[in-house]
């Protein structure tokens, strides 16, 4: 007990000093997973504080998932990072039609009207989906229906997806990111939102808090409200989600999970730096906060000097569930994605999928497998080159139109450019967006992504001069 010492200079409340000391002991390895802490009475004596102060510190760390308390046994370092549920927890009490979700801004209503009035004249830069001219050919193999059925029979049936597609995903990740993933840690999904739905049902409970970047497209997803989850915005800077913002959020809220989009983040286009990735991993390991990484755009990098390595590639402690998708490369009609994570977690989430939905259909998996094996390399190069051209054209147009009054970072990859007018009021920015609308150009307001700083997103994937 002689090593339990805190500062009592009044800089921080005593219970927070105890929390920080406990966390440091966990981080250093002095308190390993599953280790029993000294009793509250002994800690109070060693630290020369009231027992109630120790109790509050222990309760805060327990609420954050760092510690667990066993009645009649004591307090322990939490050995588990994921808090797995054994059955789906659908929150039937949360309506998707409540006013806060349904309510549209005046600009969104006007944009909807403009789409209806002049659908053939619209340049819709609000839609982050591949236009028809960038879709792949998706050549189907020359197989009869009978041969296709035989192919399905030959595939080893697994709740986590057909074997050959999982092999193709494994090869794609190795080729694109030099990231080696065991086959048993790959699960096929019907896209990112399907994966997030499974995670919300299997790893989270109604009322729990999930940290996301601010701004983020996750802010607009209805599935979080449907699951009864609380969304906690965490500020970002030029390197991505800030560790200080994450620390402040986790002190004020019992964060159960963070969901990140670190490479060409939607909507900002930011790329998280290697240093920041390490800091986020370290802090989340300390606080026992699992991470879900959405990597929709990492394969669309314009410059080889950009570090597009996933957070998952740096994960040595099974902290990260990684989500990938084909929709940004092959279009929404091929709704196939993948989830990379601990095998035990994937097995349980696959079981939940069977309880709430059904096994994935063989045909889209078969088509995705064929695309990855025969068309992906050539198509990925083609689409990346074209996206870079469109991004540069849009940047040139914006600079010509608004000069130095507009602020944005040149796109390094992905689909999106995020803009601000730092010297203008909200009313002035609104006037600019409505003027663009009169010219049949639609953008996405920043408030859709939780941004309160008058930003707006333009998807250069659809930019045609």
N, C-alpha and C positions, 0 to 999 in steps of 0.2 A: 504493500500500500504506500510505500515511501515515494513511488514514482507518480502518484496522483497529486499534481500541484497546478493551481490556476492563479492567474493574475487577479488581484482584487483592487485594481486602480480606478475602477469605475468607468473604464472605456466602454465595456459591454455589460449588459445585465449578467449576473452570476450564472443563471441557468444556461445562457448562451456560451459562456466561457466553458462550462462543463460539457456542453454539446461539442464544441470545437476540440476540446481535449480528448474526448472519446473518439471522435472522428480521426484525429491524428494517430491515436493508438491503433485504430483499425487500418489506416493507410500504411503505417509503418510495419504492420504485421504482428505487432505485440498482442493485439486481440484478433485472432483468426476467426473465420466463419464457424459459428456454432459455439464459440467460447462463452463461458458463463462469466458475467461481470460480478464484482463484489456487491454485497448487499447494500441497499440504500443507506442503512444506518452506518455501516463502515465507511462508505464513500463520504457521507456527511461529516463524519469525524475526521477523516483524512484531509478533506478539503476545507474544513473549518467553516461550514455553511449549515443552514437549516436543512433538515431532511426534506421539507417541502420543496426546497430549491432543487434538490437532486431528483425528486419525484417528477417535477415539471420537465427537467431536462430529459429524463428517461422516457416520459410520455411523448414529448416532441419527437425524439428519435424513433420511437416506436411507430408514431403516426406516419413518419416519413419512410418507414420500412427498413431503417438501418438496424434496428433492434427488434426482437420479439420478446414478449413477456409470457411466461408460463406460470399459471396459478399454482402456488405452493412449491414452485421449483426455483424461480428467479428470472433474471433478465439475461438474454443471450444475444450475441451478434447474429443477425439474420444470415443463415447459410444459403438462402434461396433468393435469386434475383427476379424471378418471373411471376410469382404469385398465381400459379396456374389454377384455373377453374376446371372442374371435371364435367361440366355441362353448360350449355349456353344460358346466358342470363339476359333474356330479352326484356327490355323495359317497356311493357305494354302501356304504362301510364304516361309516356311522353308522346305528345302528338307532333307529327311532322307538319301539321297545318296551322301551328300557332302563329300569331301575328308577327312575331319577330323574324320568323323564317320567310313568311309570305311577302312581307313588306318590301316593295321595290322603291328605289329612289326615283326622283323626277326624271333624271337622265335615263335610267334603265327603261322607264315607261315610254319615254320619247323614242329611245332606240328600238324598242319592240314595234312601235307604230311605224317607224321608218322602214323596218324590215318588211312589214306587211305591205306598205304602200309601194316600195320600189325595190323588190327583192333582186332584180337583175342589175341594179345600179350600185348596190352596196359594196363597199370595201370593208369587210368585217374583220377588224384587227383585234376583236375581243375573243375570238374563238381560237383556242390553242389545239386545233386538230389539223391533221394533214389534209391539204386540198387534193383533189383528184389527180392533178398532174404530178404529184409526188408519191402517189401510191405505187407499190411494186406490182409486177404482173401477176404474182402468185400462181405460177404454173403448177397445175395439179399433175401428179404422176399418172401415167397411162395404166390405170387399173380398172378392171370391171368391178361392179358392186360386189360380186361373189368374192373376188380377190381381196377387196377392202375388208369384208367381213372376216376373211381368213386372217388378214393382218391383225385385226382386233383380237382374234382368238389367240394368236401367237404371242401377243404382248402379255407379260406377267401382270395380272390385275393387282393394282395397288391404289389405296386411297390417296396417295400422294402424287399420282400422275403416271402416265405410261413411261416405261423404262427408256425407250429410245429418245423421247423428247427431253427427259431429264439429262441424258447423256449429251444431247445437243446444247442444252443450256449450260451444262458444265464446260463444254468446249468453248462456247461463246464467251463466258466469263474469263476463261483462261486466256483467250486470244485478245479480248478487248482490254482487260485490266491486269493480266498476269496474276489472276486471283484463283488459287486452287481450292476447290470446294469438294468435299466428299459427296458422293452421289446420294447417300442416305440423308444428307442435310438439305436436299433440294425437294421442294414441293411445288407442283404446278397449280396455278390458280386461274381464275377467269379475269384477272386484271387486278390493279392496285386497290380499287375500292372493295372488291371481293375479299382481298387479303386483309384490309383494314376492318371490314365487317367481322371477319373471323376473329381477329385480334380483340376487337371491342367486346365480342361475346365470350371469348375464352380466357382472356388475360386481365380483363377489367370488370369492375362492378359499377352499377348505377351510382352516381354521386361522386365518383372518384375524379381526381384532377389529372389532366394530361397537358404537358407543356408543349407548345408549338412555337415556331419562329413568328415574329411579328415584323412585317406582314407575312402571310402564308395563305396558299390556296386551301389548306386544311380548314381554315376558318369558315369557309363557305360550305363545307361538306355536311349534309344533313344526317349522315349516319352517326355522327357523334352525339347530336341532339337526340336521335332515336334511341341511342344506348343510354341516355341520361348522364353523359359524361360532362364534366366541367372543363372548358378550354381555358388554359392559362397562357396568355401571350408572353413571350420572352424576347427582349429586344435583340436586334442584330446590328453588326457594324460591317465594315468592308470585308471582314474575314469570316462572317457567318454569325451564328448564335453566340452571344457573349457569355463567358463563364460567369462574370459578375451578375448578369441578368438571370442566369440559371440559379446561382446561389441565392439571390434575393427571392426568386420565385419559390424555391424549395424551402426557404425559411418561413415564408408567409403562407404557403400551401403545402399539404402533404402530397407532393408530386409522385404519382405512381408510375409514370412513363413519360418519355419525351418522344416526339415524332419529328424527324428531321428530313429535309430535302437539301443535302449539303452541296450537291454538284449542279450548277445552273439552276439555282433555286427558283421556284415559281411563287411569286411573280418577279422577284428582283434580278434573277440571272446570276446572283452571287455564287462564287466558288469558295468553299471553306478551305482555309489554309491547313497544311499538314500540322503545324504547331497547334492550331485551334482544335483540330480533330483529336490530337493527343490529350489536350487539356479537358475536352468534353468527356472523352473515354475515362480519364483518370477520376474526374469528379463524380461521374455517374457510377463508377465502380465503388468509390468510397461511400456514396449515399445509397447504393443498391437500387439505382434507378435504371430499369431496362430501356433500351433505345430501339426504336423502329426507324430504319433508314429507307426512304423512298428514293430510288434512283431511276427516274423516268428518262433523264436526258443525258446521262454520263457518256453514252456512246456517240454523242453528236458534238464532238469537240473540234473547234476550228483550228486550233494551234497546238502542235505537239508539245509546246513548252508548258501548257496548262496541266496542272496535276489533277486529273479527273479520277484518282484512285478513290474507291468507296471507303467509307468509314469501316465497313465490314472487313476490308482487307487488313486493317490494323488491329482487329479484334482478336485478342488472345484469351479472353475470359468468357466467351460465349455471352457477351453483353448485348449483342446487336442482332436483331432480325432484319434482314435485308430484303427489300421488295424491288423486283424488276418487272418490266412490261414490254410487250411488242407493239402496243398501240401507237406509240410515238414514232415507230419505225415503219410499221406495216398498216397503220390505220385502225380505226375502231371496229371494223368488221371482223378483225382477227383478234378476238378478246381472249388473249392468253398472256399470263404473267407467271412469275415464280416468286417463291418465298424461300429464303435461305436462313436456317436457324438450327438450334439444338434439336436433335432427332426426337427426343421425348416430347418437346413442345409441338413439333410438326405433327406427330402422331395424334396428339390430343385435338389439335385444331382440325385435322382431317376428319376425325370422328365427329366433331361438332358440325362440320360441313354436311356430313351424312344425316345428322339429326335435323338440320335446319333446311337443307336443300336436297342435293343428290350428288352422286359422283359426276365428275366432269365428263362430257361427251367425248367419245373417241375421235370423231371426225375433225373438230377444230385442233385437237392436239396433234393429230396426224398431219394436218396441213401446216401447222406451226413448225413441226419437226422437219418437214420437207423444205420449208422456207429457210430455216436456219442452216440446213445442210447444203442447199443448192443456190440460194439467191442472196443471202444476208450480206456477204462480204462486198459484192459488187453494188448492191443497193445502198448499203450504209455509206460507202464512199461517195456515191452519186448524190444522195440526199444531203450529206454534210456539206459538200461543195456548193450545192444550190442554196442551202440555208445560209451559208456564209455570204453569198452574193446578195441575198435578200436583206440580210441584216445590214450590210454596208450601204445598200441602196436606201433603206429606211433611215439610217443615221444621217446620210447625206441630205435627204429630204427634210428631216427634222431641223438640221442645222441651218439649211437654207431658209426654212420657213420661220424659225424662231430665234436664230442667232445664238448669242450667249445667254439669253434669258432662260433657256431650257437646260436642265441638268440630267445627264445620264452617263452610264458607263458603257463603252463599246462592248457589244456582245462577244463573249468568248466561246459560245456554244449554245445548244438548246434551242428554244423556240421564242423566248421573250426578251423584251427590253422594258426597263422600268424608268419612268420619267417623272421629274418634278420641275416646278417653276418656283425656286426658292424665294424670289423677290415678290411674289404675287399672293394675294389673299385667296381664300377659298372661293369667294364670289368671282374673282377674276379668272381663276382656273376653271370654274364651272362654265363661265362664258366662252372660254377657249374650246372646251369640250363640246358645247352646244354649237359653236360655229363649225367645228369639224363635222358634227352630225348634219348640219345643213348642207355640207359638201359630200354627204353620204359616206362618211368615214366614222366607224364605230370603234371605240376603245373600251377597256375595262377600268372602271373607277377603283381607286385604291381602297375605298371603304369596304368593297366586296371582300377584300383580303385582310380586313382589320386594321388598315392603315388610316391614321387620323391626321396625316401630314400632307394631304392634297396630292398624293402621288397617283399615277395611272399606268396601266400596263398596255403595251402594244405587242401583239404577236406577229413578228416578222415572217413567220411561216406562211402567212396569207397575204404578204405585201406584194402587190403587183403594180408597177407604175404605168 
